[in-house]
């Protein structure tokens, strides 16, 4: 093994990605507390995910129209086994999910955090 390979292996970590179905929060959840203690606001780009840490940023893409948004995980869910993410109203609207049945296939990928060393 070359020294360069070991440095790359120790620094690079794969980010999360998945494909599945997304839904969005109903209006009745406006103002209610999310799992991390924040209040849900439909005007923000936030999401619920079953396992990713709170504060994780995700790029969510609608493969039908190629629109995408960046959301921040601040809640747990969805509570439906066939869905991979619950989106805020604003995120779903931007992706065009509102025009369908409120459920759409999406591709999600974690937006990697940039450490101070990576910025230089």
C-alpha positions in Angstrom: 0.0 0.0 0.0 1.3 3.4 -0.9 1.5 6.2 1.7 -0.8 8.4 -0.5 -3.5 5.7 -0.5 -3.5 5.4 3.3 -4.0 9.2 3.7 -6.9 9.2 1.2 -8.5 6.2 3.0 -8.2 7.8 6.4 -9.7 11.1 5.2 -12.4 10.1 2.7 -15.6 8.7 4.0 -18.6 7.9 1.8 -21.6 10.0 2.2 -25.2 8.7 2.6 -27.4 8.3 -0.5 -30.7 6.5 -1.1 -33.6 6.3 -3.5 -37.2 6.0 -2.5 -40.4 7.7 -1.8 -40.9 11.1 -0.1 -44.0 12.6 1.4 -44.5 16.0 3.1 -45.9 17.3 6.4 -49.6 18.0 6.6 -50.6 21.6 7.6 -51.7 20.4 11.1 -48.0 20.0 12.1 -47.3 23.7 11.7 -45.8 25.0 15.0 -45.5 21.5 16.6 -42.2 20.4 18.1 -40.0 18.2 16.0 -37.9 15.4 17.5 -34.9 17.7 18.0 -37.1 20.3 19.9 -37.5 22.9 17.1 -40.9 23.9 16.0 -41.9 22.7 12.5 -42.3 25.6 10.1 -43.6 24.9 6.7 -41.7 27.8 5.2 -38.3 26.3 6.0 -36.3 23.6 4.1 -36.3 20.9 6.7 -37.0 17.1 6.7 -37.5 14.0 8.9 -35.3 11.0 8.4 -35.3 7.8 10.4 -31.6 7.5 11.2 -29.5 10.4 10.0 -28.2 12.7 12.8 -30.0 16.0 13.4 -28.3 18.8 11.5 -27.4 16.6 8.5 -27.9 18.4 5.2 -29.4 16.4 2.3 -29.8 17.2 -1.3 -33.2 15.9 -2.4 -33.8 15.5 -6.2 -37.0 14.8 -8.0 -36.0 12.6 -10.9 -39.1 13.4 -12.9 -38.3 17.1 -13.2 -34.7 17.3 -12.0 -35.5 19.9 -9.4 -33.6 19.7 -6.2 -33.4 21.3 -2.8 -31.1 21.2 0.2 -32.9 20.3 3.5 -31.7 20.0 7.1 -32.8 17.0 9.1 -34.5 18.1 12.3 -37.1 15.4 12.9 -37.6 11.6 12.9 -39.7 9.9 10.4 -41.4 9.1 8.1 -43.6 6.7 10.0 -44.5 4.8 6.9 -42.2 1.9 6.0 -42.2 2.5 2.2 -41.0 6.1 2.5 -37.5 7.3 3.1 -38.0 11.0 4.0 -40.7 13.5 5.0 -40.2 17.0 3.6 -41.4 20.4 4.8 -44.2 22.0 2.7 -41.8 24.4 1.1 -39.3 21.7 0.1 -42.1 19.5 -1.4 -43.6 22.5 -3.2 -40.2 23.4 -4.7 -39.7 19.8 -5.9 -43.1 19.7 -7.5 -44.4 17.0 -5.2 -47.6 19.0 -4.4 -48.9 18.4 -8.0 -48.8 14.6 -7.6 -50.5 12.6 -4.8 -48.2 14.2 -2.3 -45.8 11.3 -2.6 -43.0 11.1 -5.1 -39.9 9.1 -5.9 -36.7 11.0 -4.9 -33.0 10.6 -4.7 -31.4 11.8 -1.5 -27.7 12.3 -0.9 -25.9 13.7 2.1 -24.1 17.1 1.6 -20.7 16.5 3.0 -19.4 18.8 5.7 -16.3 20.7 4.8 -13.7 20.8 7.5 -11.3 23.8 7.9 -8.5 21.7 6.5 -10.5 20.9 3.3 -11.2 24.6 2.7 -7.5 25.4 2.2 
